Amino acid sequence: MAHLNEENLERARRLVAVYPEPRSALIPLCHLAQAQDGWLTPEAMEDVATLVGVTPAEVHGTATFYDMLHTEPVGRHVIAVCTNIACMLAGAYELLDHAEEHLGVSAGQTTSDGEFTIEEAECLAGCDAAPCVQVNHRFVGALDAASFDQLIEDLRSGMRAGEIPRHGILCRVERSVGLLAPGPTDGAGQHGAPAAEGTAP
């Protein structure tokens, strides 16, 4: 193991123990690695591959399938603007244009200070608050140009750090139990060693 720090390596091993098969922990381990660095580095993917018994290419292939995993550097705050039909009718494209102009980057790009990445997203399942916007996968409500600018100011100042952690931290609670599965002798048991409860990255 070359990249995951000691704490995350221990958490990774506990996660693997939760599942009947090590490779079933692949996606949770990708999220853990992304929480450490903000994106999935090649070195982290090698560590994940070793932990679950697959090749780094398999880890990369899995990670690139999911929008929530990034195999290239992104900003500390990833801002996703939904442009599906409900949001489009509520001004999503106008909001996205404003966001790009305000931050000086296009969708898919990151600001030079490494603070913000803008993404044009498919449906974020918040049609009742259109145009729907997420920051680091946390809903921030329907926004217009003025409230978007205020959001950026609040994120820069750290005012919303309590509710919106830096990108990569998907969950602040560690999973502590596995799935019910047949035991080796009695036909009933629980796979996976219990882990510490309520620990945060």
VOKEFI-819452 format. One record per residue (C-alpha): residue in three letters; x, y, z. Coordinates in steps of 0.1 Angstrom, whole numbers, padded with zeros to 4 digits, always signed. Each point is the difference from the previous one (the first is absolute). Layout:
<pts>
AlaXYZ...
</pts>
This chain:
<pts>
Met+0000+0000+0000Ala+0015+0033-0011His-0026+0027+0000Leu-0028-0004+0025Asn+0009+0015+0033Glu+0000-0022+0031Glu-0034+0010+0012Asn-0017-0006-0034Leu+0019-0032-0005Glu-0015-0013+0033Arg-0035+0012-0010Ala+0004-0017-0034Arg+0008-0033+0016Arg-0030+0003+0023Leu-0022+0008-0031Val+0013-0031-0019Ala-0009-0021+0031Val-0036+0011-0002Tyr-0006-0017-0034Pro-0002-0038-0008Glu+0024+0006-0029Pro+0029+0026+0001Arg-0007+0013-0035Ser-0035+0010+0012Ala+0017+0028+0019Leu+0015+0016-0031Ile-0024+0029-0003Pro+0000+0009+0037Leu+0038-0001+0000Cys+0001+0023-0030His-0021+0025+0020Leu+0023-0004+0029Ala+0031+0007-0021Gln-0018+0029-0016Ala-0007+0014+0034Gln+0037+0000+0008Asp+0012+0019-0031Gly-0031+0016-0015Trp+0003-0022-0031Leu+0011-0036-0009Thr+0037+0001-0006Pro+0017-0028-0019Glu+0019-0009+0032Ala-0032-0002+0020Met-0015-0023-0027Glu+0029-0023+0003Asp-0005-0002+0037Val-0037-0007-0005Ala+0008-0027-0025Thr+0023-0017+0024Leu-0025+0001+0028Val-0028-0017-0020Gly+0020-0023-0022Val-0005+0016-0035Thr+0022+0019-0024Pro+0004+0038+0000Ala-0016+0000-0034Glu-0031-0016+0014Val-0002+0027+0027His+0005+0027-0026Gly-0027-0015-0023Thr-0024-0002+0029Ala+0007+0036+0012Thr-0004+0015-0035Phe-0035-0015-0002Tyr-0013+0021+0029Asp-0005+0038+0000Met+0007+0003+0037Leu+0036-0014-0004His+0026+0022-0016Thr+0032-0014-0015Glu+0014+0035-0006Pro+0005+0029+0024Val-0031+0022+0007Gly-0006+0030+0022Arg-0005+0000+0037His-0037+0008-0008Val-0016-0018-0029Ile-0031+0019-0011Ala-0025-0020-0020Val-0028+0019-0019Cys-0028-0021-0013Thr-0012+0008-0035Asn-0027-0026-0005Ile-0034+0011-0011Ala-0015+0012+0033Cys+0031+0020+0009Met+0005+0012-0036Leu-0035+0015+0000Ala+0008+0017+0033Gly+0031+0017-0014Ala+0028-0026+0005Tyr+0019+0009-0032Glu-0001+0037+0010Leu+0013-0009+0035Leu+0028-0022-0015Asp+0010+0028-0023His+0001+0024+0030Ala+0021-0025+0020Glu+0025-0004-0028Glu+0003+0037-0004His+0002+0007+0037Leu+0027-0026+0006Gly+0018+0004-0033Val-0001-0036-0010Ser-0022-0022-0022Ala-0019-0031+0011Gly+0025-0028+0006Gln+0027+0024+0010Thr+0016+0010+0033Thr+0009+0035+0012Ser+0037+0009+0001Asp+0000+0001+0038Gly-0013-0036+0002Glu-0031+0011+0019Phe-0029-0007-0025Thr-0008-0024-0027Ile-0033+0005-0020Glu-0019-0030-0014Glu-0031-0001-0022Ala-0020-0028+0015Glu-0028-0024-0010Cys-0030-0001+0023Leu+0010+0004+0037Ala-0035-0010+0012Gly-0008+0034+0014Cys-0026+0011-0026Asp-0021+0017+0027Ala+0029+0025+0006Ala+0009+0008-0036Pro+0025+0010-0012Cys+0016-0027+0022Val+0036+0005+0011Gln+0022-0022+0021Val+0034+0008+0016Asn+0020-0031+0008His-0032-0021-0004Arg-0018+0022+0026Phe-0032+0018-0012Val+0002+0038+0003Gly-0035+0007-0014Ala-0013+0019-0029Leu+0024+0028-0009Asp-0001+0032-0021Ala+0030+0021-0009Ala+0000+0020+0032Ser-0003-0030+0023Phe+0027-0019-0020Asp+0024+0029+0006Gln-0008-0001+0037Leu+0005-0037+0001Ile+0035+0004-0016Glu+0008+0027+0026Asp-0011-0023+0029Leu+0020-0029-0013Arg+0031+0021-0004Ser-0003+0013+0035Gly-0006-0035+0015Met-0034+0012+0013Arg-0017-0032-0012Ala+0028-0025+0008Gly-0020-0016+0027Glu-0027-0011-0024Ile+0021-0003-0032Pro+0034-0017+0006Arg+0027+0001-0026His-0005-0022-0031Gly+0006-0037+0004Ile-0017-0003+0035Leu-0032-0018-0010Cys-0010-0013+0035Arg+0013+0010+0035Val-0013-0032+0016Glu+0019-0033-0003Arg-0019-0031-0009Ser+0002-0024+0029Val-0019-0032-0009Gly-0001-0024-0030Leu-0027-0017-0018Leu-0017-0031+0014Ala+0014-0031-0016Pro+0002-0037+0007Gly+0026-0008+0027Pro+0025-0028-0005Thr-0018-0025+0023Asp-0034+0010+0012Gly-0015+0015-0032Ala-0005+0033+0016Gly+0025+0026+0009Gln+0014+0034-0009His+0030+0007-0022Gly+0024+0028+0009Ala+0017+0012+0032Pro-0017+0029+0017Ala+0018+0033-0004Ala+0000+0032+0020Glu-0033+0018-0001Gly-0005+0036-0011Thr+0036+0007-0010Ala+0006+0028-0024Pro+0027+0005-0027
</pts>
